[in-house]
Amino acid sequence: MRQKRAQEKLGGIFDAYVGGPPAADETGRRVLLRESDNLIGRFGEAAWREIQPGQVLPFTLRAAADRVWLLIEGELWAVMHDTREGTPSRGQTQAVRLDGRPHALLLIPFGVACAPRAIGGGSARMLELASREEDPGAPAQTFAADDPAIGFDWSTLSG
């Protein structure tokens, strides 16, 4: 039997969602992402990340690809900054705490920069799905975690 996925629209960044997969079915199978979830319009690529405790990775910005982060293990803060013209949340920054129990899922819309920081005693491991392949001629933009254009103060986050 197909279960409805818990999905919650975030209050800050327009079109960003957080949620998780439904409980396992009677065979132990967990569906992580379905076309009918309407989270990403198409599939482009999948990547694996492992972030060491306390490590903050740079902000990455994909201009033409929605991304879904599926936290497999550990905990992290995901800080998003909206750079999109014409959205109600343009220029806003929002921090979302993801806990890998049950596996947390975050939709990062195209045009939103996002940086993760692992928290807790262990590494954070996550799968990143994108709606388009990264173009080698126009790779994702990266910004330092302390980039003044974003202006986020990581010391405000616990963990």
N, CA, C and O atoms as a GROMACS GRO file, in nm:
protein
  636
    1MET      N    1   0.083  -0.118   0.000
    1MET     CA    2   0.000   0.000   0.000
    1MET      C    3   0.088   0.125   0.000
    1MET      O    4   0.185   0.133   0.076
    2ARG      N    5   0.056   0.219  -0.082
    2ARG     CA    6   0.134   0.342  -0.094
    2ARG      C    7   0.100   0.436   0.020
    2ARG      O    8  -0.017   0.462   0.050
    3GLN      N    9   0.207   0.489   0.086
    3GLN     CA   10   0.186   0.580   0.197
    3GLN      C   11   0.214   0.723   0.155
    3GLN      O   12   0.299   0.748   0.070
    4LYS      N   13   0.141   0.816   0.214
    4LYS     CA   14   0.161   0.958   0.186
    4LYS      C   15   0.287   1.005   0.257
    4LYS      O   16   0.309   0.972   0.374
    5ARG      N   17   0.366   1.081   0.188
    5ARG     CA   18   0.491   1.135   0.243
    5ARG      C   19   0.461   1.261   0.323
    5ARG      O   20   0.386   1.348   0.278
    6ALA      N   21   0.519   1.270   0.441
    6ALA     CA   22   0.507   1.392   0.521
    6ALA      C   23   0.595   1.499   0.457
    6ALA      O   24   0.714   1.476   0.436
    7GLN      N   25   0.537   1.613   0.428
    7GLN     CA   26   0.610   1.719   0.359
    7GLN      C   27   0.563   1.852   0.417
    7GLN      O   28   0.442   1.875   0.430
    8GLU      N   29   0.656   1.938   0.452
    8GLU     CA   30   0.620   2.064   0.515
    8GLU      C   31   0.687   2.178   0.442
    8GLU      O   32   0.809   2.176   0.420
    9LYS      N   33   0.608   2.278   0.403
    9LYS     CA   34   0.663   2.396   0.339
    9LYS      C   35   0.732   2.479   0.448
    9LYS      O   36   0.677   2.502   0.555
   10LEU      N   37   0.854   2.524   0.417
   10LEU     CA   38   0.927   2.606   0.513
   10LEU      C   39   0.874   2.748   0.508
   10LEU      O   40   0.829   2.794   0.403
   11GLY      N   41   0.880   2.816   0.618
   11GLY     CA   42   0.826   2.952   0.625
   11GLY      C   43   0.912   3.057   0.560
   11GLY      O   44   0.859   3.160   0.519
   12GLY      N   45   1.044   3.036   0.549
   12GLY     CA   46   1.131   3.143   0.502
   12GLY      C   47   1.156   3.142   0.353
   12GLY      O   48   1.116   3.236   0.284
   13ILE      N   49   1.222   3.040   0.303
   13ILE     CA   50   1.262   3.038   0.163
   13ILE      C   51   1.147   2.986   0.078
   13ILE      O   52   1.097   2.875   0.100
   14PHE      N   53   1.105   3.066  -0.018
   14PHE     CA   54   0.993   3.032  -0.106
   14PHE      C   55   1.023   2.903  -0.183
   14PHE      O   56   1.130   2.890  -0.241
   15ASP      N   57   0.930   2.810  -0.184
   15ASP     CA   58   0.938   2.682  -0.254
   15ASP      C   59   1.035   2.581  -0.192
   15ASP      O   60   1.062   2.478  -0.254
   16ALA      N   61   1.086   2.606  -0.073
   16ALA     CA   62   1.171   2.508  -0.004
   16ALA      C   63   1.081   2.421   0.083
   16ALA      O   64   0.986   2.470   0.144
   17TYR      N   65   1.113   2.292   0.088
   17TYR     CA   66   1.034   2.197   0.167
   17TYR      C   67   1.127   2.109   0.248
   17TYR      O   68   1.240   2.083   0.209
   18VAL      N   69   1.077   2.063   0.363
   18VAL     CA   70   1.149   1.966   0.444
   18VAL      C   71   1.052   1.855   0.478
   18VAL      O   72   0.932   1.880   0.495
   19GLY      N   73   1.101   1.735   0.488
   19GLY     CA   74   1.015   1.621   0.519
   19GLY      C   75   1.099   1.496   0.528
   19GLY      O   76   1.218   1.502   0.557
   20GLY      N   77   1.036   1.384   0.504
   20GLY     CA   78   1.106   1.256   0.509
   20GLY      C   79   1.024   1.151   0.440
   20GLY      O   80   0.906   1.170   0.412
   21PRO      N   81   1.087   1.040   0.412
   21PRO     CA   82   1.014   0.933   0.344
   21PRO      C   83   0.914   0.868   0.439
   21PRO      O   84   0.929   0.878   0.561
   22PRO      N   85   0.814   0.801   0.384
   22PRO     CA   86   0.719   0.731   0.471
   22PRO      C   87   0.786   0.611   0.537
   22PRO      O   88   0.897   0.573   0.502
   23ALA      N   89   0.716   0.554   0.631
   23ALA     CA   90   0.765   0.433   0.696
   23ALA      C   91   0.782   0.321   0.593
   23ALA      O   92   0.720   0.324   0.486
   24ALA      N   93   0.863   0.226   0.626
   24ALA     CA   94   0.884   0.112   0.536
   24ALA      C   95   0.754   0.034   0.518
   24ALA      O   96   0.672   0.026   0.609
   25ASP      N   97   0.738  -0.024   0.398
   25ASP     CA   98   0.622  -0.110   0.376
   25ASP      C   99   0.648  -0.249   0.435
   25ASP      O  100   0.750  -0.269   0.502
   26GLU      N  101   0.558  -0.341   0.412
   26GLU     CA  102   0.570  -0.474   0.473
   26GLU      C  103   0.692  -0.552   0.425
   26GLU      O  104   0.730  -0.652   0.486
   27THR      N  105   0.754  -0.508   0.315
   27THR     CA  106   0.875  -0.574   0.265
   27THR      C  107   1.003  -0.504   0.310
   27THR      O  108   1.113  -0.547   0.276
   28GLY      N  109   0.989  -0.395   0.389
   28GLY     CA  110   1.105  -0.320   0.435
   28GLY      C  111   1.152  -0.213   0.338
   28GLY      O  112   1.252  -0.146   0.362
   29ARG      N  113   1.080  -0.195   0.229
   29ARG     CA  114   1.118  -0.100   0.125
   29ARG      C  115   1.074   0.041   0.162
   29ARG      O  116   0.960   0.062   0.206
   30ARG      N  117   1.164   0.139   0.146
   30ARG     CA  118   1.133   0.281   0.167
   30ARG      C  119   1.152   0.354   0.034
   30ARG      O  120   1.261   0.352  -0.023
   31VAL      N  121   1.049   0.416  -0.014
   31VAL     CA  122   1.059   0.493  -0.137
   31VAL      C  123   1.110   0.632  -0.099
   31VAL      O  124   1.047   0.703  -0.021
   32LEU      N  125   1.225   0.669  -0.153
   32LEU     CA  126   1.288   0.795  -0.115
   32LEU      C  127   1.234   0.914  -0.194
   32LEU      O  128   1.222   1.024  -0.139
   33LEU      N  129   1.201   0.893  -0.320
   33LEU     CA  130   1.155   1.002  -0.403
   33LEU      C  131   1.074   0.945  -0.518
   33LEU      O  132   1.114   0.849  -0.583
   34ARG      N  133   0.958   1.006  -0.543
   34ARG     CA  134   0.871   0.964  -0.654
   34ARG      C  135   0.846   1.082  -0.747
   34ARG      O  136   0.850   1.198  -0.705
   35GLU      N  137   0.822   1.051  -0.871
   35GLU     CA  138   0.786   1.155  -0.967
   35GLU      C  139   0.661   1.230  -0.920
   35GLU      O  140   0.653   1.352  -0.935
   36SER      N  141   0.566   1.159  -0.862
   36SER     CA  142   0.441   1.221  -0.819
   36SER      C  143   0.457   1.311  -0.696
   36SER      O  144   0.363   1.383  -0.661
   37ASP      N  145   0.574   1.308  -0.631
   37ASP     CA  146   0.598   1.400  -0.519
   37ASP      C  147   0.612   1.544  -0.568
   37ASP      O  148   0.597   1.639  -0.491
   38ASN      N  149   0.641   1.559  -0.698
   38ASN     CA  150   0.658   1.691  -0.758
   38ASN      C  151   0.764   1.774  -0.687
   38ASN      O  152   0.752   1.896  -0.678
   39LEU      N  153   0.868   1.708  -0.636
   39LEU     CA  154   0.978   1.781  -0.574
   39LEU      C  155   1.080   1.823  -0.678
   39LEU      O  156   1.129   1.936  -0.674
   40ILE      N  157   1.113   1.734  -0.770
   40ILE     CA  158   1.200   1.772  -0.882
   40ILE      C  159   1.130   1.727  -1.010
   40ILE      O  160   1.074   1.618  -1.016
   41GLY      N  161   1.135   1.813  -1.111
   41GLY     CA  162   1.062   1.787  -1.234
   41GLY      C  163   1.125   1.681  -1.322
   41GLY      O  164   1.058   1.621  -1.406
   42ARG      N  165   1.254   1.657  -1.303
   42ARG     CA  166   1.324   1.556  -1.381
   42ARG      C  167   1.451   1.519  -1.306
   42ARG      O  168   1.487   1.584  -1.209
   43PHE      N  169   1.518   1.413  -1.351
   43PHE     CA  170   1.639   1.368  -1.285
   43PHE      C  171   1.761   1.408  -1.367
   43PHE      O  172   1.764   1.387  -1.488
   44GLY      N  173   1.862   1.464  -1.302
   44GLY     CA  174   1.983   1.503  -1.370
   44GLY      C  175   2.106   1.429  -1.320
   44GLY      O  176   2.184   1.376  -1.400
   45GLU      N  177   2.126   1.424  -1.188
   45GLU     CA  178   2.242   1.355  -1.132
   45GLU      C  179   2.221   1.327  -0.984
   45GLU      O  180   2.136   1.387  -0.919
   46ALA      N  181   2.302   1.235  -0.933
   46ALA     CA  182   2.302   1.202  -0.790
   46ALA      C  183   2.446   1.212  -0.742
   46ALA      O  184   2.539   1.173  -0.813
   47ALA      N  185   2.465   1.264  -0.622
   47ALA     CA  186   2.598   1.277  -0.563
   47ALA      C  187   2.592   1.236  -0.417
   47ALA      O  188   2.486   1.244  -0.354
   48TRP      N  189   2.704   1.193  -0.363
   48TRP     CA  190   2.716   1.151  -0.223
   48TRP      C  191   2.807   1.248  -0.152
   48TRP      O  192   2.911   1.287  -0.207
   49ARG      N  193   2.771   1.289  -0.032
   49ARG     CA  194   2.856   1.377   0.049
   49ARG      C  195   2.873   1.318   0.188
   49ARG      O  196   2.780   1.262   0.246
   50GLU      N  197   2.993   1.333   0.240
   50GLU     CA  198   3.020   1.300   0.379
   50GLU      C  199   3.085   1.422   0.440
   50GLU      O  200   3.185   1.473   0.390
   51ILE      N  201   3.026   1.470   0.549
   51ILE     CA  202   3.071   1.593   0.614
   51ILE      C  203   3.117   1.556   0.755
   51ILE      O  204   3.042   1.495   0.831
   52GLN      N  205   3.238   1.593   0.788
   52GLN     CA  206   3.295   1.560   0.919
   52GLN      C  207   3.233   1.646   1.028
   52GLN      O  208   3.186   1.757   1.000
   53PRO      N  209   3.231   1.598   1.154
   53PRO     CA  210   3.171   1.675   1.263
   53PRO      C  211   3.231   1.815   1.272
   53PRO      O  212   3.353   1.831   1.274
   54GLY      N  213   3.145   1.915   1.278
   54GLY     CA  214   3.189   2.054   1.287
   54GLY      C  215   3.228   2.117   1.155
   54GLY      O  216   3.243   2.239   1.147
   55GLN      N  217   3.245   2.036   1.052
   55GLN     CA  218   3.287   2.089   0.921
   55GLN      C  219   3.173   2.166   0.856
   55GLN      O  220   3.058   2.122   0.857
   56VAL      N  221   3.206   2.282   0.800
   56VAL     CA  222   3.111   2.362   0.724
   56VAL      C  223   3.160   2.363   0.580
   56VAL      O  224   3.272   2.405   0.552
   57LEU      N  225   3.076   2.318   0.489
   57LEU     CA  226   3.111   2.322   0.346
   57LEU      C  227   3.068   2.455   0.288
   57LEU      O  228   2.978   2.520   0.342
   58PRO      N  229   3.129   2.497   0.178
   58PRO     CA  230   3.089   2.624   0.115
   58PRO      C  231   2.945   2.620   0.066
   58PRO      O  232   2.887   2.513   0.045
   59PHE      N  233   2.888   2.738   0.050
   59PHE     CA  234   2.758   2.749  -0.014
   59PHE      C  235   2.774   2.710  -0.161
   59PHE      O  236   2.872   2.748  -0.226
   60THR      N  237   2.679   2.635  -0.212
   60THR     CA  238   2.674   2.605  -0.355
   60THR      C  239   2.542   2.657  -0.409
   60THR      O  240   2.439   2.654  -0.342
   61LEU      N  241   2.549   2.707  -0.531
   61LEU     CA  242   2.432   2.765  -0.595
   61LEU      C  243   2.418   2.704  -0.733
   61LEU      O  244   2.508   2.717  -0.817
   62ARG      N  245   2.307   2.637  -0.758
   62ARG     CA  246   2.276   2.582  -0.890
   62ARG      C  247   2.169   2.671  -0.951
   62ARG      O  248   2.056   2.675  -0.901
   63ALA      N  249   2.204   2.742  -1.058
   63ALA     CA  250   2.113   2.838  -1.119
   63ALA      C  251   1.995   2.772  -1.189
   63ALA      O  252   1.888   2.833  -1.200
   64ALA      N  253   2.012   2.648  -1.236
   64ALA     CA  254   1.906   2.587  -1.318
   64ALA      C  255   1.866   2.448  -1.268
   64ALA      O  256   1.800   2.375  -1.342
   65ALA      N  257   1.902   2.411  -1.146
   65ALA     CA  258   1.868   2.277  -1.098
   65ALA      C  259   1.813   2.283  -0.957
   65ALA      O  260   1.875   2.340  -0.867
   66ASP      N  261   1.695   2.222  -0.938
   66ASP     CA  262   1.646   2.198  -0.803
   66ASP      C  263   1.728   2.084  -0.745
   66ASP      O  264   1.773   1.995  -0.818
   67ARG      N  265   1.748   2.086  -0.613
   67ARG     CA  266   1.824   1.980  -0.547
   67ARG      C  267   1.743   1.924  -0.431
   67ARG      O  268   1.668   1.996  -0.364
   68VAL      N  269   1.759   1.796  -0.408
   68VAL     CA  270   1.701   1.731  -0.291
   68VAL      C  271   1.816   1.671  -0.213
   68VAL      O  272   1.893   1.592  -0.266
   69TRP      N  273   1.827   1.708  -0.086
   69TRP     CA  274   1.925   1.648   0.003
   69TRP      C  275   1.852   1.546   0.088
   69TRP      O  276   1.753   1.578   0.154
   70LEU      N  277   1.900   1.423   0.086
   70LEU     CA  278   1.845   1.318   0.170
   70LEU      C  279   1.953   1.280   0.271
   70LEU      O  280   2.054   1.220   0.236
   71LEU      N  281   1.930   1.316   0.396
   71LEU     CA  282   2.025   1.287   0.502
   71LEU      C  283   2.010   1.140   0.541
   71LEU      O  284   1.904   1.098   0.589
   72ILE      N  285   2.115   1.064   0.521
   72ILE     CA  286   2.113   0.920   0.548
   72ILE      C  287   2.152   0.893   0.693
   72ILE      O  288   2.094   0.807   0.759
   73GLU      N  289   2.252   0.967   0.740
   73GLU     CA  290   2.305   0.941   0.874
   73GLU      C  291   2.359   1.070   0.932
   73GLU      O  292   2.414   1.153   0.860
   74GLY      N  293   2.345   1.087   1.063
   74GLY     CA  294   2.400   1.203   1.131
   74GLY      C  295   2.301   1.318   1.139
   74GLY      O  296   2.181   1.302   1.116
   75GLU      N  297   2.355   1.434   1.172
   75GLU     CA  298   2.275   1.555   1.185
   75GLU      C  299   2.350   1.669   1.119
   75GLU      O  300   2.474   1.670   1.116
   76LEU      N  301   2.275   1.766   1.067
   76LEU     CA  302   2.341   1.883   1.012
   76LEU      C  303   2.248   2.002   1.012
   76LEU      O  304   2.126   1.990   1.021
   77TRP      N  305   2.310   2.118   1.002
   77TRP     CA  306   2.239   2.240   0.972
   77TRP      C  307   2.253   2.265   0.823
   77TRP      O  308   2.362   2.252   0.769
   78ALA      N  309   2.144   2.299   0.758
   78ALA     CA  310   2.146   2.341   0.618
   78ALA      C  311   2.106   2.489   0.618
   78ALA      O  312   1.996   2.524   0.661
   79VAL      N  313   2.195   2.574   0.568
   79VAL     CA  314   2.166   2.717   0.563
   79VAL      C  315   2.142   2.754   0.417
   79VAL      O  316   2.229   2.732   0.332
   80MET      N  317   2.025   2.810   0.389
   80MET     CA  318   1.986   2.847   0.253
   80MET      C  319   1.980   2.998   0.240
   80MET      O  320   1.939   3.068   0.333
   81HIS      N  321   2.020   3.047   0.122
   81HIS     CA  322   2.013   3.191   0.093
   81HIS      C  323   1.953   3.207  -0.047
   81HIS      O  324   2.007   3.155  -0.145
   82ASP      N  325   1.841   3.279  -0.055
   82ASP     CA  326   1.768   3.294  -0.181
   82ASP      C  327   1.825   3.408  -0.265
   82ASP      O  328   1.827   3.523  -0.222
   83THR      N  329   1.872   3.374  -0.387
   83THR     CA  330   1.928   3.474  -0.479
   83THR      C  331   1.835   3.501  -0.598
   83THR      O  332   1.872   3.577  -0.688
   84ARG      N  333   1.717   3.440  -0.600
   84ARG     CA  334   1.630   3.447  -0.718
   84ARG      C  335   1.560   3.582  -0.728
   84ARG      O  336   1.505   3.634  -0.631
   85GLU      N  337   1.563   3.638  -0.849
   85GLU     CA  338   1.489   3.761  -0.878
   85GLU      C  339   1.339   3.730  -0.874
   85GLU      O  340   1.294   3.626  -0.923
   86GLY      N  341   1.262   3.820  -0.817
   86GLY     CA  342   1.117   3.810  -0.822
   86GLY      C  343   1.051   3.716  -0.723
   86GLY      O  344   0.929   3.699  -0.728
   87THR      N  345   1.127   3.654  -0.632
   87THR     CA  346   1.062   3.569  -0.532
   87THR      C  347   1.038   3.649  -0.405
   87THR      O  348   1.113   3.743  -0.376
   88PRO      N  349   0.935   3.613  -0.330
   88PRO     CA  350   0.907   3.686  -0.206
   88PRO      C  351   1.019   3.673  -0.103
   88PRO      O  352   1.030   3.756  -0.012
   89SER      N  353   1.103   3.570  -0.116
   89SER     CA  354   1.209   3.548  -0.016
   89SER      C  355   1.347   3.590  -0.068
   89SER      O  356   1.448   3.556  -0.006
   90ARG      N  357   1.354   3.663  -0.179
   90ARG     CA  358   1.484   3.707  -0.232
   90ARG      C  359   1.564   3.780  -0.124
   90ARG      O  360   1.513   3.870  -0.056
   91GLY      N  361   1.691   3.738  -0.108
   91GLY     CA  362   1.779   3.800  -0.010
   91GLY      C  363   1.766   3.743   0.130
   91GLY      O  364   1.846   3.778   0.218
   92GLN      N  365   1.667   3.656   0.154
   92GLN     CA  366   1.650   3.597   0.287
   92GLN      C  367   1.741   3.477   0.305
   92GLN      O  368   1.775   3.407   0.210
   93THR      N  369   1.780   3.455   0.430
   93THR     CA  370   1.862   3.340   0.467
   93THR      C  371   1.786   3.263   0.574
   93THR      O  372   1.726   3.322   0.664
   94GLN      N  373   1.788   3.131   0.564
   94GLN     CA  374   1.715   3.047   0.660
   94GLN      C  375   1.799   2.924   0.694
   94GLN      O  376   1.860   2.863   0.605
   95ALA      N  377   1.802   2.889   0.821
   95ALA     CA  378   1.872   2.769   0.867
   95ALA      C  379   1.769   2.663   0.903
   95ALA      O  380   1.668   2.691   0.968
   96VAL      N  381   1.795   2.540   0.859
   96VAL     CA  382   1.706   2.426   0.885
   96VAL      C  383   1.790   2.315   0.946
   96VAL      O  384   1.892   2.276   0.889
   97ARG      N  385   1.748   2.263   1.060
   97ARG     CA  386   1.820   2.153   1.124
   97ARG      C  387   1.764   2.022   1.071
   97ARG      O  388   1.644   1.997   1.078
   98LEU      N  389   1.853   1.938   1.016
   98LEU     CA  390   1.814   1.807   0.965
   98LEU      C  391   1.872   1.699   1.054
   98LEU      O  392   1.991   1.699   1.085
   99ASP      N  393   1.787   1.607   1.095
   99ASP     CA  394   1.826   1.495   1.180
   99ASP      C  395   1.801   1.370   1.099
   99ASP      O  396   1.693   1.355   1.042
  100GLY      N  397   1.896   1.279   1.092
  100GLY     CA  398   1.885   1.160   1.009
  100GLY      C  399   1.790   1.054   1.061
  100GLY      O  400   1.788   0.944   1.005
  101ARG      N  401   1.711   1.080   1.164
  101ARG     CA  402   1.618   0.981   1.220
  101ARG      C  403   1.478   1.039   1.223
  101ARG      O  404   1.458   1.126   1.308
  102PRO      N  405   1.381   1.004   1.144
  102PRO     CA  406   1.396   0.924   1.023
  102PRO      C  407   1.456   1.012   0.914
  102PRO      O  408   1.454   1.135   0.925
  103HIS      N  409   1.507   0.954   0.815
  103HIS     CA  410   1.586   1.022   0.712
  103HIS      C  411   1.520   1.152   0.666
  103HIS      O  412   1.412   1.151   0.608
  104ALA      N  413   1.587   1.262   0.695
  104ALA     CA  414   1.534   1.394   0.660
  104ALA      C  415   1.559   1.424   0.513
  104ALA      O  416   1.659   1.383   0.456
  105LEU      N  417   1.466   1.496   0.455
  105LEU     CA  418   1.472   1.530   0.314
  105LEU      C  419   1.449   1.681   0.301
  105LEU      O  420   1.357   1.735   0.363
  106LEU      N  421   1.532   1.749   0.223
  106LEU     CA  422   1.520   1.893   0.204
  106LEU      C  423   1.522   1.924   0.055
  106LEU      O  424   1.612   1.882  -0.016
  107LEU      N  425   1.421   1.998   0.008
  107LEU     CA  426   1.419   2.047  -0.130
  107LEU      C  427   1.479   2.186  -0.132
  107LEU      O  428   1.434   2.275  -0.060
  108ILE      N  429   1.583   2.204  -0.215
  108ILE     CA  430   1.648   2.334  -0.233
  108ILE      C  431   1.616   2.379  -0.375
  108ILE      O  432   1.667   2.320  -0.470
  109PRO      N  433   1.534   2.481  -0.391
  109PRO     CA  434   1.497   2.525  -0.525
  109PRO      C  435   1.618   2.582  -0.602
  109PRO      O  436   1.714   2.627  -0.541
  110PHE      N  437   1.611   2.578  -0.734
  110PHE     CA  438   1.716   2.640  -0.815
  110PHE      C  439   1.728   2.786  -0.775
  110PHE      O  440   1.629   2.850  -0.739
  111GLY      N  441   1.850   2.839  -0.782
  111GLY     CA  442   1.872   2.978  -0.746
  111GLY      C  443   1.886   3.004  -0.598
  111GLY      O  444   1.900   3.120  -0.557
  112VAL      N  445   1.882   2.899  -0.516
  112VAL     CA  446   1.901   2.912  -0.372
  112VAL      C  447   2.035   2.850  -0.337
  112VAL      O  448   2.058   2.732  -0.363
  113ALA      N  449   2.124   2.930  -0.277
  113ALA     CA  450   2.254   2.879  -0.231
  113ALA      C  451   2.232   2.805  -0.100
  113ALA      O  452   2.149   2.845  -0.019
  114CYS      N  453   2.306   2.697  -0.080
  114CYS     CA  454   2.289   2.618   0.042
  114CYS      C  455   2.424   2.565   0.087
  114CYS      O  456   2.507   2.522   0.006
  115ALA      N  457   2.446   2.568   0.219
  115ALA     CA  458   2.569   2.514   0.279
  115ALA      C  459   2.532   2.427   0.398
  115ALA      O  460   2.445   2.465   0.477
  116PRO      N  461   2.596   2.311   0.412
  116PRO     CA  462   2.572   2.225   0.528
  116PRO      C  463   2.683   2.234   0.632
  116PRO      O  464   2.799   2.258   0.599
  117ARG      N  465   2.645   2.216   0.758
  117ARG     CA  466   2.742   2.201   0.867
  117ARG      C  467   2.703   2.078   0.949
  117ARG      O  468   2.592   2.073   1.003
  118ALA      N  469   2.793   1.981   0.958
  118ALA     CA  470   2.766   1.861   1.037
  118ALA      C  471   2.771   1.896   1.185
  118ALA      O  472   2.857   1.973   1.229
  119ILE      N  473   2.678   1.838   1.261
  119ILE     CA  474   2.673   1.861   1.406
  119ILE      C  475   2.663   1.727   1.476
  119ILE      O  476   2.637   1.624   1.413
  120GLY      N  477   2.683   1.728   1.606
  120GLY     CA  478   2.676   1.604   1.681
  120GLY      C  479   2.812   1.536   1.683
  120GLY      O  480   2.913   1.595   1.645
  121GLY      N  481   2.813   1.411   1.727
  121GLY     CA  482   2.938   1.339   1.746
  121GLY      C  483   2.993   1.267   1.626
  121GLY      O  484   3.106   1.218   1.632
  122GLY      N  485   2.919   1.258   1.519
  122GLY     CA  486   2.966   1.181   1.404
  122GLY      C  487   2.952   1.258   1.274
  122GLY      O  488   2.904   1.371   1.271
  123SER      N  489   2.996   1.194   1.168
  123SER     CA  490   2.984   1.253   1.035
  123SER      C  491   2.838   1.256   0.991
  123SER      O  492   2.756   1.178   1.039
  124ALA      N  493   2.808   1.347   0.901
  124ALA     CA  494   2.677   1.350   0.836
  124ALA      C  495   2.697   1.296   0.694
  124ALA      O  496   2.788   1.339   0.623
  125ARG      N  497   2.613   1.203   0.654
  125ARG     CA  498   2.621   1.143   0.521
  125ARG      C  499   2.488   1.169   0.450
  125ARG      O  500   2.381   1.144   0.504
  126MET      N  501   2.500   1.220   0.326
  126MET     CA  502   2.377   1.251   0.255
  126MET      C  503   2.390   1.224   0.106
  126MET      O  504   2.499   1.226   0.049
  127LEU      N  505   2.275   1.200   0.047
  127LEU     CA  506   2.262   1.182  -0.096
  127LEU      C  507   2.202   1.312  -0.150
  127LEU      O  508   2.104   1.362  -0.096
  128GLU      N  509   2.261   1.365  -0.257
  128GLU     CA  510   2.208   1.485  -0.321
  128GLU      C  511   2.161   1.449  -0.461
  128GLU      O  512   2.238   1.399  -0.543
  129LEU      N  513   2.035   1.475  -0.488
  129LEU     CA  514   1.977   1.454  -0.621
  129LEU      C  515   1.952   1.591  -0.683
  129LEU      O  516   1.908   1.683  -0.614
  130ALA      N  517   1.980   1.603  -0.811
  130ALA     CA  518   1.959   1.730  -0.880
  130ALA      C  519   1.874   1.706  -1.004
  130ALA      O  520   1.880   1.600  -1.066
  131SER      N  521   1.795   1.806  -1.039
  131SER     CA  522   1.704   1.793  -1.153
  131SER      C  523   1.776   1.809  -1.287
  131SER      O  524   1.720   1.776  -1.392
  132ARG      N  525   1.899   1.857  -1.285
  132ARG     CA  526   1.980   1.870  -1.407
  132ARG      C  527   2.125   1.836  -1.375
  132ARG      O  528   2.172   1.858  -1.263
  133GLU      N  529   2.195   1.781  -1.474
  133GLU     CA  530   2.338   1.757  -1.458
  133GLU      C  531   2.409   1.890  -1.446
  133GLU      O  532   2.367   1.991  -1.503
  134GLU      N  533   2.519   1.889  -1.370
  134GLU     CA  534   2.602   2.009  -1.363
  134GLU      C  535   2.675   2.024  -1.496
  134GLU      O  536   2.738   1.929  -1.543
  135ASP      N  537   2.666   2.141  -1.554
  135ASP     CA  538   2.730   2.170  -1.682
  135ASP      C  539   2.878   2.202  -1.658
  135ASP      O  540   2.908   2.300  -1.590
  136PRO      N  541   2.971   2.122  -1.712
  136PRO     CA  542   3.114   2.150  -1.691
  136PRO      C  543   3.154   2.290  -1.738
  136PRO      O  544   3.248   2.348  -1.686
  137GLY      N  545   3.082   2.344  -1.836
  137GLY     CA  546   3.111   2.478  -1.886
  137GLY      C  547   3.055   2.588  -1.797
  137GLY      O  548   3.099   2.703  -1.805
  138ALA      N  549   2.960   2.554  -1.712
  138ALA     CA  550   2.900   2.651  -1.620
  138ALA      C  551   2.869   2.580  -1.488
  138ALA      O  552   2.752   2.557  -1.455
  139PRO      N  553   2.975   2.544  -1.413
  139PRO     CA  554   2.953   2.467  -1.290
  139PRO      C  555   2.879   2.549  -1.184
  139PRO      O  556   2.864   2.670  -1.196
  140ALA      N  557   2.835   2.479  -1.081
  140ALA     CA  558   2.768   2.545  -0.970
  140ALA      C  559   2.860   2.652  -0.912
  140ALA      O  560   2.982   2.633  -0.905
  141GLN      N  561   2.802   2.763  -0.871
  141GLN     CA  562   2.880   2.867  -0.805
  141GLN      C  563   2.903   2.826  -0.661
  141GLN      O  564   2.816   2.764  -0.599
  142THR      N  565   3.019   2.859  -0.608
  142THR     CA  566   3.046   2.834  -0.467
  142THR      C  567   3.082   2.965  -0.399
  142THR      O  568   3.144   3.054  -0.459
  143PHE      N  569   3.042   2.975  -0.274
  143PHE     CA  570   3.070   3.091  -0.192
  143PHE      C  571   3.121   3.040  -0.058
  143PHE      O  572   3.073   2.939  -0.008
  144ALA      N  573   3.218   3.108   0.000
  144ALA     CA  574   3.269   3.069   0.132
  144ALA      C  575   3.154   3.070   0.233
  144ALA      O  576   3.059   3.148   0.220
  145ALA      N  577   3.163   2.985   0.332
  145ALA     CA  578   3.058   2.978   0.434
  145ALA      C  579   3.041   3.111   0.506
  145ALA      O  580   2.932   3.140   0.557
  146ASP      N  581   3.147   3.193   0.511
  146ASP     CA  582   3.139   3.324   0.576
  146ASP      C  583   3.136   3.439   0.475
  146ASP      O  584   3.177   3.550   0.507
  147ASP      N  585   3.087   3.412   0.355
  147ASP     CA  586   3.082   3.513   0.250
  147ASP      C  587   3.001   3.634   0.297
  147ASP      O  588   2.886   3.617   0.338
  148PRO      N  589   3.059   3.755   0.292
  148PRO     CA  590   2.986   3.873   0.339
  148PRO      C  591   2.860   3.905   0.257
  148PRO      O  592   2.769   3.970   0.308
  149ALA      N  593   2.855   3.860   0.131
  149ALA     CA  594   2.736   3.884   0.050
  149ALA      C  595   2.615   3.809   0.106
  149ALA      O  596   2.501   3.855   0.093
  150ILE      N  597   2.640   3.695   0.170
  150ILE     CA  598   2.533   3.619   0.235
  150ILE      C  599   2.517   3.666   0.378
  150ILE      O  600   2.405   3.684   0.427
  151GLY      N  601   2.629   3.686   0.446
  151GLY     CA  602   2.627   3.746   0.579
  151GLY      C  603   2.568   3.660   0.688
  151GLY      O  604   2.506   3.711   0.781
  152PHE      N  605   2.587   3.528   0.679
  152PHE     CA  606   2.531   3.442   0.783
  152PHE      C  607   2.632   3.419   0.894
  152PHE      O  608   2.750   3.395   0.867
  153ASP      N  609   2.586   3.427   1.019
  153ASP     CA  610   2.670   3.406   1.137
  153ASP      C  611   2.647   3.265   1.188
  153ASP      O  612   2.549   3.238   1.257
  154TRP      N  613   2.740   3.173   1.155
  154TRP     CA  614   2.727   3.032   1.193
  154TRP      C  615   2.728   3.012   1.344
  154TRP      O  616   2.680   2.910   1.393
  155SER      N  617   2.783   3.106   1.419
  155SER     CA  618   2.791   3.090   1.564
  155SER      C  619   2.653   3.099   1.630
  155SER      O  620   2.640   3.067   1.748
  156THR      N  621   2.550   3.141   1.555
  156THR     CA  622   2.416   3.149   1.611
  156THR      C  623   2.347   3.014   1.618
  156THR      O  624   2.241   3.001   1.679
  157LEU      N  625   2.407   2.910   1.554
  157LEU     CA  626   2.345   2.777   1.550
  157LEU      C  627   2.402   2.688   1.659
  157LEU      O  628   2.523   2.686   1.681
  158SER      N  629   2.315   2.615   1.727
  158SER     CA  630   2.361   2.522   1.829
  158SER      C  631   2.402   2.389   1.766
  158SER      O  632   2.367   2.360   1.652
  159GLY      N  633   2.476   2.311   1.842
  159GLY     CA  634   2.516   2.179   1.794
  159GLY      C  635   2.654   2.184   1.744
  159GLY      O  636   2.707   2.082   1.699
   0.00000   0.00000   0.00000
